[in-house]
Amino acid sequence: TASFEQVVTGHAAKDMARLSEVRRAAEDAEWKELRKGSSDALEEVALPEVLEVARKSGDLFALIAIEQRARIKGWMHIAERASAAMGEVKGPEAELLDVRHKLQKVSLGMPGSPCSLFQKAFEKADHSVSARLIEEMQALLDETYTGWGGFGKRTRTRDRPNERVAERLEVERVV
């Protein structure tokens, strides 16, 4: 149909706006097949863009996530580009890359879950990388945490009507 042709045309032209619009329309119409097709096409078009941003910024964690996602989806050309970009990362993050490859060899080529992979990598990585990640997570929380409920930081709980909820959360560790 014409809707699926829009997906094919948008994918070929790498037109994220068109694919996004088709996806939105498919969601509104509750058309599962079209939503899945447009979502997959949109992801395949967007992933190389995200890869380029991660490569330029030297974001090893993003590169690892992109590589894993591309392999899961069968987009080996994107996975290979992400893998090559990981080799360009300089600084303490490069140690994590080395740990990641060792962990994959130990698991006979079967990559572990991202959580366990990163947890093991952090155990062996330079402490400064962990400290930097904690700082980044703290900055994220500081920028986004506004309390719970519709009243933000003025929220009170039923069992403690005179006590305010926390105004700030503090990151102690990242696992």
C-alpha positions in Angstrom: 0.0 0.0 0.0 0.9 3.6 -0.2 1.9 3.7 3.5 4.5 1.0 3.1 5.8 2.8 0.0 6.3 5.8 2.2 8.5 3.7 4.5 10.5 2.3 1.6 10.9 5.8 0.1 11.8 7.4 3.4 14.3 4.7 4.2 16.0 5.0 0.8 16.2 8.8 1.1 17.3 8.6 4.8 14.3 10.9 5.5 13.9 10.7 9.3 11.1 13.3 9.3 9.0 11.2 6.8 9.6 8.0 8.7 8.7 9.6 12.0 5.5 10.9 10.5 4.5 7.5 9.1 5.3 5.9 12.5 3.2 8.5 14.3 0.3 7.9 11.9 0.6 4.2 12.3 0.4 4.5 16.0 -2.6 6.7 15.8 -4.3 4.2 13.5 -3.1 1.3 15.7 -1.5 -0.3 12.6 1.1 -2.6 14.2 2.8 -3.8 11.0 3.3 -0.3 9.7 4.4 0.9 13.1 7.1 -1.8 13.3 8.3 -1.3 9.8 8.5 2.4 10.1 10.2 2.2 13.5 12.8 -0.3 12.2 13.5 1.9 9.2 13.7 5.0 11.3 16.1 3.3 13.7 18.3 2.1 10.8 18.4 5.6 9.4 19.0 7.3 12.7 21.6 4.9 14.2 24.5 6.0 11.9 23.7 9.6 12.8 23.9 8.8 16.5 27.1 6.8 15.8 28.7 9.8 14.2 27.9 12.0 17.2 29.2 9.4 19.6 32.4 8.9 17.5 33.1 12.7 17.5 32.5 13.0 21.2 34.5 9.9 22.1 31.6 8.4 24.0 32.6 4.8 24.4 29.5 3.7 26.2 27.3 5.0 23.4 29.5 3.3 20.8 29.2 0.0 22.7 25.4 0.4 22.9 25.2 1.2 19.2 27.4 -1.7 18.2 25.3 -4.2 20.3 22.0 -2.8 19.0 23.2 -3.0 15.4 24.3 -6.6 15.8 21.0 -7.5 17.4 19.2 -6.0 14.4 21.5 -7.6 11.9 22.9 -4.3 10.6 26.5 -5.5 10.5 27.7 -2.5 8.4 26.7 -0.2 11.3 28.1 -2.6 13.9 31.5 -2.7 12.2 31.6 1.2 12.0 30.8 1.4 15.7 33.5 -1.2 16.5 36.1 0.7 14.4 35.1 3.9 16.2 35.7 2.3 19.6 39.3 1.8 18.5 39.7 5.5 18.1 38.7 6.4 21.7 41.6 7.8 23.7 42.0 8.2 27.4 40.7 6.1 30.4 37.7 4.9 28.3 40.1 2.9 26.2 40.7 0.7 29.2 37.1 -0.2 29.3 37.2 -1.2 25.6 40.0 -3.6 26.4 38.0 -5.0 29.3 35.0 -5.4 27.1 36.9 -7.4 24.5 38.4 -9.7 27.2 34.9 -10.3 28.7 33.5 -11.2 25.2 36.4 -13.7 24.7 35.7 -15.3 28.1 32.0 -15.7 27.2 32.9 -17.4 24.0 31.8 -14.6 21.8 28.4 -14.2 23.4 28.2 -10.6 24.6 26.8 -10.3 28.2 24.0 -8.1 29.2 24.9 -4.4 29.1 24.5 -4.1 32.9 26.7 -7.0 33.8 29.2 -6.0 31.1 29.5 -2.5 32.4 29.6 -3.6 36.1 32.6 -5.9 35.3 34.2 -3.2 33.3 33.9 -0.7 36.0 35.5 -3.1 38.5 38.7 -3.2 36.3 38.7 0.3 34.9 40.5 3.3 36.2 38.8 4.9 39.1 38.7 8.3 37.3 36.3 6.8 34.7 33.9 5.7 37.5 34.2 9.1 39.2 33.5 10.9 35.9 30.4 8.7 35.3 29.1 9.4 38.8 29.6 13.1 38.1 27.7 12.9 34.8 24.9 10.9 36.4 24.7 13.5 39.2 24.5 16.3 36.7 21.7 14.5 34.9 19.8 14.1 38.2 20.4 17.7 39.2 19.0 18.9 35.8 16.0 16.5 35.7 14.8 15.7 39.2 11.9 17.9 40.3 10.3 15.8 43.0 7.3 13.5 42.7 3.8 14.4 41.8 2.2 17.5 40.3 3.6 19.8 43.0 7.3 19.1 42.2 9.6 19.9 45.2 6.6 21.2 47.2 5.1 17.6 47.3 4.2 16.1 50.6 3.4 12.5 51.4 0.2 11.4 53.3 2.1 9.8 56.1 4.4 12.9 56.6 2.3 16.0 55.6 4.7 18.4 57.3 7.9 17.0 55.7 8.9 17.9 52.2 10.2 15.3 49.8 13.9 15.4 48.9 14.9 18.4 47.0 18.0 16.7 45.6 19.2 13.1 45.1 22.8 12.2 45.4 24.5 9.5 43.3 26.7 7.3 45.4 27.6 4.7 42.8 26.7 3.5 39.3 26.4 -0.2 38.6 
